[in-house]
Amino acid sequence: MALIVISFLSVSLTLCYVSAVFYFKKGWKIIPYFSPQADIPSTSVSILIAARNEEEKIAFTIEDILKQNYPLGLVELIVVDDHSTDRTANIVEWYGNKGVKLIKLNEDKALNSYKKKAITEAIKVATGDVIITTDADCRMGSEWLRTIVAYFEKHNSKLVSSPVSYIKEKSFFERLQTLEFLYLIGLGASSIGNRKPSTCNGANLAYRKDVFLELKGFQGIDDLASGDDELFLHKVASKYPDSIGFCKSKLAMVYTDAKPNLTEFIRQRKRWASKSTRYKDKRIVALGVVIWLFNILIFLNMVLSFFNSNYFYVLLLIFLLKFIAEFAFLSTITQFARRKELLSYLPVLTIIHVFYIVYIGIAGNSGKYVWKGRLVR
């Protein structure tokens, strides 16, 4: 009896998961590839970076931004130093003669959301009509800014998410991360394509300044350390559901580094998962719960297969269907990112993902985590 019940639930949730993945594949396909025209941009832009202890990488990011193919008088770069204890602020100050603006956070009491505070302070002095946020360890090509703004100007968007990918991986573990990260980026883009925006990444996010002010910025979500991207996306989507876009262009992509070890990876994913309980659209929460339960049942079948071979056959069926769906989805995403060689890692990721989802689903919503050297919630 137990075998019948567990097998029925397992197969049912597998079909739900497979259906969801193919639904996301449809959302990705809906989004057309975007190519900027040769028109001269007319939109003023403020690029914001919240930085904490990034002395090793921030100069590369600043250099990439200063090399953008964009009218000089229409772009400003504002870096907010979030209480760095290294030379981050000194490096940014060195670029002052090139127009880079530095703001130093001077909080006399502890906050739970320093990044949201940093972005808010930068927007107070920003002069651009469009705000673009990125991270202090990101790299981008010279057409990055022009491409995103061209998308804004063509579609009259309120918020635009753009692609992010890892680069220059040094190990098997980092290449696995890249594949998994592209999966997440693809899901976020696909949800926008399906007109049900769910996720985005603050390393490459743009929105109109007047919309940020109209919606009172991060008010209502500023008690959570993370969420300057996804939770703000949900605020904009609730008011302007048809004005959210994804810039599906390789030129719009920014690149960053995968986490060098398991500890840093887990901390990052716990931070990302901590936002899920604050989603206003309960359909997204429900889907997340279903996917988590799906992975719980896979794990249960793994354990029970040691005692009854019938569970092993159910397990093989689940993994086969899961792999087929994920391969079909990731084939399109990796092709876009020009990283199709990463698909060879999918059989391993398909299995490891089960343990990862089960653990993060619990750990990400149960307590505090470390971020940028701080213990936050």
Secondary structure, 3 states (H helix, E strand, C coil): CHHHHHHHHHHHHHHHHHHHHHHHHHHHHHCCCCCCCCCCCCCCEEEEEEECCCCCCHHHHHHHHHCCCCCHHHEEEEEEECCCCCCHHHHHHHCHHHCCEEEECCCCCCCCCHHHHHHHHHHHHCCCCEEEEECCCCEECCCHHHHHHHHHHHHCCCEEECCEEECCCCCHHHHHHHHHHHHHHHHHHHHHHCCCCCCCCHHHEEEEHHHHHHCCCCCCCCCCCCCCCHHHHHHHHHHCCCCEEECCCHHHCEEECCCCCHHHHHHHHHHHHCCHHHCCCHHHHHHHHHHHHHHHHHHHHHHHCCCCHHHHHHHHHHHHHHHHHHHHHHHHHHHHHCCHHHHHHHHHHHHHHHHHHHHHHHHCCCCCEEECCEEEC
